[in-house]
Amino acid sequence: QVQLVESGGGLVQAGDSLRLSCTASGYPFSTYAMGWVRQASGKERELVGATIKSGASTYYEDSVKGRFTISRDNAKNTVYLQMSSLKPEDTAVYYCAAAKSLHSIVILSPDYWGQGTQVTVSS
């Protein structure tokens, strides 16, 4: 069955960096767009960013532009979220998402979701 397994979350201080990983199985990874979505406590899920099948193009939500980078390794069925200059407002559960189209991720309607990993940024 399809699985998206995130890892790399944790507790960090403001200004620190952290890298999340999401390893996928059960579907043809290289033919799917991949993205990251986050949900802070008491708030709606929001898109962090997404990348097309090849990884050659990425889309980022404005608040993370210049601080977060999404990359993917199709040989390892893994997508990454490199986060730098972290802020307390980045605290959230981060979810990996997969979809046949980038648009589906952008509108928060992917085909598959991961279980999420907690990122907490202390001030």
N, C-alpha and C positions, 0 to 999 in steps of 0.2 A: 504494500500500500504506500501511498505518498506520505513522505515525512519531511518536514523542515525542522531542523534542530539548531536552535541558536545557542551560542556560548559567548563568554567573554564579558558578561555584565559584572557589575560590582559597585563598590563604594569608592568614590574618588573625591578629591578636593577640587574646588573651582580652579580653572586654569590647567588642569591635568589633561592627559590624553587617554583614550581607551579604544581598543579595537574589538568590534563584535564580528563574529563569524556565523554563518548560516550554511549548514551542509544539507543538501537535498538528496532524496532518493525516491525511487518509485515512479519517476516520470522523466522524459527527455529534457534534462536541465538546459542544455544549450539552445533549445528551441523556445524557451520561455523568457519573458522579461522578469526581472527580479527587483524587489524594492524593500524599503524599510519604512515601517509605520510605527508611531509611538503613541502611547496613551498615558497621560499623567493622571494621578488620582483625582477622581471627580470630574474629569474632563473627557471630551470626545476624542476618539482616535484622530490623529493627524498624520498626513504624509510627511516623511522626512526626505525621501528621495527615491529614485528608481533608475534602473539602467536597462538598456535594450539587450537583446539576446547576445550580441557580440561584445557588449560592454563598451563599445566605441562612443556611445553618447549617454549622458546622464542628465537627470532633472533633479533639482533640489528645491526644497521649500526655502523661502527667503530667509528665515531666521537662522538657517544653518549654512547658508552659502558662504564659502570661504573658510569654514571651520570643519565641515564634514566632507568626507570623500567616500564614494561607493565604488567598489571594484569587484570584479568577478574572475574566477578561474574555472573555466568550463571543463578543464581536464580533471579538476578536483570536485566538481559539482558544488562549488562553494562561492558564496557572495559575502563580501566584507563591508563593514561600515567603520571607517577610520574617523574617530571623533577627536578633535583637538580644541584647545581653549574652552573647555567645558564650563558651563554656567549652571547655577542651581536650577534655573528654569528648564534645563535639559533633563531633569529628573523625570523618569517615566519607565514604563515597561516598553521595551522595544521588540517589535514583531517583524519577522521576515515574511515576505509575501511573494507569491509567484503567480504569473498570469501569462496567457498567450499574447496579450497586448499590453503595451506600456500604459495605455489609456485606462485599462481596467484597474491597474494599481493606483494611478493618479486619482481615480474616483473612489478609491477604497473598496473596490469590488473584485479582489483577485480570485483566482481559482483555488489557491491554497494559502493557508496561514501556518506559521510556526506557533509554538506554544508561548513564546515570549521570554525575554530575559530582562531582569531589573537593572536599571542604571540609576544610581543615586549620586548626586553631586552636592557635596556640602560646601557651605560658604566659609 
